[in-house]
């Protein structure tokens, strides 16, 4: 047997020894791991409770400024938009940002992936958190202390502060999940190191996204001017483009955070790994992402009913943290299992995520 055949034989045996579970089996395994390690629920539970019972920061000043702008410059539809903004402002709490990147009853679908962001933009009513006004006996106001910034800039400053806190919470949440998926023994020093480096990588990812978005804004504005000259409905065109290209493109980077924390790599390398796994497992990846989003968004509708009673509020917080964390672990399992398979285009080489990317 020549060297090529021996390498192919070894690769085949390696591939056969790795069992890859289906979508539903992976989700079930993720939830089972949380039941075995209930301390993994601590971070999302604390983030949700602080967002609920902590000091409330009203977003009304920012909404009021937007209302005035729509009434003065929004044309015939301006007053209707201003009325809708008023409805949103009544329930808007800036401190909900604190739990926006983790499974949350208050914030809704976690914005920890671009696909979730796209879905949240297209269908905000189905992915936003519970309506505080529906909570039992005014409990939606938390402990009752409300701060209203002087103007919209004050609201944005608070939002930035809470967003920084949310990134820290995300790093503290993902690091122990990745440690559990890798099957490592708990070591506090190693975990703290993973949290710190994970947070740095999250910040780097955000910086890359902001710079990339700023660069894309230039041709976007040029396109908007051209489209406006022909009288085309730009809003409808953007919605269609976001749905078609945004959803497909965001699927390829769906596992980016998973790669960053499981393999301890930077955002660029993690992006390449996510694209490769999604490309070679596109159908399964799409099924997994769709199932996760449907489960998470469906639960939000259930919580909107349960929060009308004190026992329902407790159930909503704990079960949402349980299932949300189970889905997060399942996403890491889905990626990690397939990252260890040989590349379909290179059958004679094993797929080593740390070496090949």
QUIPE-V798577 format. One record per pair of residues at least 12 apart in sequence whose ideal C-beta (glycine too) atoms are under 7 Angstrom apart, sorted by sequence separation. I is the first residue (numbers start at 1). J is the second residue. D is the distance in Angstrom with one decimal. If there is no record, write none. Layout:
BEGIN
I | J | D
I | J | D
END
This chain:
BEGIN
70 | 82 | 4.6
179 | 191 | 6.3
339 | 351 | 6.5
303 | 316 | 4.2
256 | 270 | 4.9
259 | 273 | 4.3
339 | 353 | 4.6
67 | 82 | 4.2
70 | 85 | 6.8
176 | 191 | 6.1
179 | 194 | 7.0
256 | 271 | 5.5
259 | 274 | 5.5
175 | 191 | 5.9
303 | 320 | 6.3
67 | 85 | 5.1
109 | 127 | 3.9
253 | 271 | 5.7
256 | 274 | 4.5
66 | 85 | 5.6
67 | 86 | 6.3
108 | 127 | 5.2
175 | 194 | 4.1
255 | 274 | 4.2
108 | 128 | 4.5
175 | 195 | 4.6
254 | 274 | 6.5
108 | 129 | 3.9
253 | 274 | 5.1
299 | 320 | 6.0
63 | 85 | 5.3
107 | 129 | 4.8
252 | 274 | 6.6
253 | 275 | 6.6
255 | 277 | 5.9
106 | 129 | 4.6
172 | 195 | 5.2
175 | 198 | 5.3
252 | 275 | 4.6
255 | 278 | 6.8
105 | 129 | 6.2
106 | 130 | 6.7
171 | 195 | 5.0
174 | 198 | 6.2
254 | 278 | 6.3
299 | 323 | 6.3
63 | 88 | 6.5
104 | 129 | 6.3
105 | 130 | 5.6
63 | 89 | 3.4
252 | 278 | 4.6
171 | 198 | 4.1
251 | 278 | 5.8
252 | 279 | 6.8
171 | 199 | 3.8
295 | 323 | 6.8
296 | 324 | 6.5
60 | 89 | 4.9
63 | 92 | 6.5
59 | 89 | 6.4
168 | 199 | 5.8
171 | 202 | 5.9
254 | 285 | 6.6
296 | 327 | 6.4
167 | 199 | 6.2
170 | 202 | 6.3
295 | 327 | 6.5
59 | 92 | 3.8
96 | 129 | 6.4
59 | 93 | 6.9
251 | 285 | 6.2
59 | 94 | 5.1
167 | 202 | 5.1
251 | 286 | 6.1
254 | 289 | 5.5
292 | 327 | 5.0
57 | 93 | 6.5
167 | 203 | 6.5
56 | 93 | 5.4
57 | 94 | 3.9
57 | 95 | 5.0
251 | 289 | 6.0
56 | 95 | 6.0
292 | 331 | 6.8
55 | 95 | 6.9
91 | 131 | 5.9
54 | 95 | 5.8
91 | 132 | 5.7
91 | 133 | 6.2
51 | 95 | 5.5
51 | 96 | 5.2
288 | 334 | 5.4
51 | 98 | 4.9
50 | 98 | 6.1
51 | 99 | 4.4
47 | 98 | 5.9
48 | 99 | 5.1
47 | 99 | 4.1
51 | 104 | 6.9
52 | 106 | 5.5
47 | 102 | 5.4
51 | 106 | 4.6
48 | 104 | 5.1
51 | 107 | 6.8
47 | 104 | 6.7
48 | 105 | 5.6
281 | 338 | 5.4
44 | 102 | 4.5
48 | 106 | 5.7
112 | 170 | 6.4
277 | 335 | 5.8
43 | 102 | 6.5
44 | 103 | 4.9
201 | 260 | 5.2
208 | 267 | 5.9
44 | 104 | 6.8
94 | 155 | 6.1
277 | 338 | 5.2
97 | 159 | 5.8
198 | 260 | 6.6
204 | 266 | 6.6
205 | 267 | 3.9
277 | 339 | 6.0
198 | 261 | 5.6
204 | 267 | 5.4
94 | 158 | 4.9
98 | 162 | 4.9
280 | 344 | 5.5
94 | 159 | 5.2
97 | 162 | 4.0
101 | 166 | 4.8
201 | 266 | 5.7
97 | 163 | 5.5
100 | 166 | 5.6
101 | 167 | 6.9
201 | 267 | 5.9
273 | 339 | 6.8
95 | 162 | 5.9
98 | 165 | 5.4
102 | 169 | 6.0
197 | 264 | 6.8
94 | 162 | 6.2
98 | 166 | 5.5
101 | 169 | 6.7
102 | 170 | 6.3
97 | 166 | 5.7
101 | 170 | 4.2
194 | 264 | 6.9
262 | 332 | 5.8
98 | 169 | 6.9
102 | 173 | 5.2
258 | 331 | 5.6
262 | 335 | 6.9
258 | 332 | 4.7
262 | 336 | 5.5
255 | 331 | 6.7
259 | 335 | 6.6
258 | 335 | 4.4
182 | 262 | 6.5
255 | 335 | 4.2
273 | 353 | 5.5
181 | 262 | 6.3
174 | 257 | 6.3
178 | 261 | 3.9
178 | 262 | 4.8
273 | 357 | 5.1
56 | 141 | 6.9
272 | 357 | 5.0
56 | 142 | 5.5
175 | 261 | 6.0
61 | 148 | 6.5
65 | 152 | 4.5
174 | 261 | 4.6
54 | 142 | 6.7
58 | 146 | 5.9
60 | 148 | 6.2
61 | 149 | 5.4
269 | 357 | 5.2
53 | 142 | 4.7
56 | 145 | 6.6
58 | 147 | 6.9
61 | 150 | 6.9
52 | 142 | 5.7
53 | 143 | 5.4
55 | 145 | 5.2
56 | 146 | 4.7
57 | 147 | 5.3
58 | 148 | 4.4
61 | 151 | 5.3
62 | 152 | 4.0
263 | 353 | 5.3
56 | 147 | 6.9
61 | 152 | 5.4
263 | 354 | 5.9
55 | 147 | 6.1
61 | 154 | 6.6
62 | 155 | 4.1
61 | 155 | 5.4
62 | 156 | 6.9
59 | 155 | 5.3
57 | 158 | 4.8
122 | 239 | 7.0
122 | 242 | 6.6
121 | 242 | 6.7
122 | 243 | 6.1
47 | 169 | 5.1
118 | 242 | 6.2
43 | 169 | 6.3
118 | 246 | 4.5
43 | 172 | 5.5
44 | 173 | 6.4
118 | 247 | 5.5
43 | 173 | 4.2
115 | 247 | 6.6
118 | 250 | 5.3
115 | 250 | 4.0
40 | 176 | 6.0
114 | 250 | 3.7
115 | 251 | 5.9
40 | 177 | 6.3
113 | 250 | 6.9
114 | 253 | 5.7
115 | 254 | 5.4
40 | 180 | 6.8
113 | 254 | 5.5
37 | 180 | 5.9
113 | 257 | 7.0
112 | 257 | 6.0
33 | 180 | 6.1
181 | 329 | 6.3
180 | 329 | 6.9
177 | 328 | 5.8
181 | 332 | 4.5
177 | 329 | 5.4
181 | 333 | 5.8
178 | 332 | 6.2
177 | 332 | 6.2
181 | 336 | 5.8
127 | 297 | 5.4
134 | 304 | 6.3
126 | 297 | 5.1
129 | 300 | 7.0
136 | 307 | 6.7
135 | 307 | 4.8
136 | 308 | 5.8
127 | 300 | 7.0
130 | 303 | 5.3
131 | 304 | 6.5
134 | 307 | 6.0
136 | 309 | 5.6
115 | 289 | 5.8
119 | 293 | 5.9
130 | 304 | 5.2
134 | 308 | 6.2
136 | 310 | 5.6
139 | 313 | 6.9
116 | 293 | 6.9
130 | 307 | 5.3
136 | 313 | 6.4
135 | 313 | 6.8
109 | 296 | 5.4
109 | 297 | 5.8
108 | 300 | 5.5
105 | 303 | 5.3
105 | 316 | 5.2
105 | 317 | 5.7
110 | 324 | 6.9
105 | 320 | 5.0
103 | 320 | 5.9
103 | 321 | 5.9
103 | 324 | 2.2
103 | 325 | 6.2
23 | 284 | 6.4
23 | 287 | 4.9
27 | 291 | 6.7
23 | 288 | 4.8
23 | 291 | 5.7
48 | 317 | 5.8
45 | 317 | 6.4
45 | 321 | 4.9
44 | 321 | 4.5
41 | 321 | 4.6
44 | 324 | 6.2
41 | 322 | 6.2
44 | 325 | 6.2
41 | 325 | 5.8
40 | 325 | 5.5
34 | 322 | 5.8
34 | 325 | 5.0
31 | 323 | 6.6
34 | 326 | 4.9
31 | 326 | 3.3
34 | 329 | 6.5
30 | 326 | 4.3
33 | 329 | 5.3
30 | 327 | 6.3
27 | 326 | 6.9
30 | 329 | 3.8
27 | 327 | 6.6
30 | 330 | 3.0
29 | 330 | 6.6
27 | 330 | 4.5
30 | 333 | 5.9
26 | 330 | 4.8
29 | 333 | 6.0
26 | 333 | 5.3
26 | 334 | 5.0
21 | 337 | 6.8
20 | 337 | 4.9
20 | 338 | 6.2
20 | 341 | 6.9
18 | 340 | 5.6
18 | 341 | 6.0
15 | 341 | 6.1
15 | 342 | 5.1
14 | 342 | 6.8
11 | 342 | 5.2
11 | 347 | 5.9
14 | 350 | 5.6
11 | 348 | 5.6
8 | 347 | 6.4
11 | 350 | 6.1
8 | 348 | 5.3
7 | 348 | 4.6
4 | 348 | 6.7
END
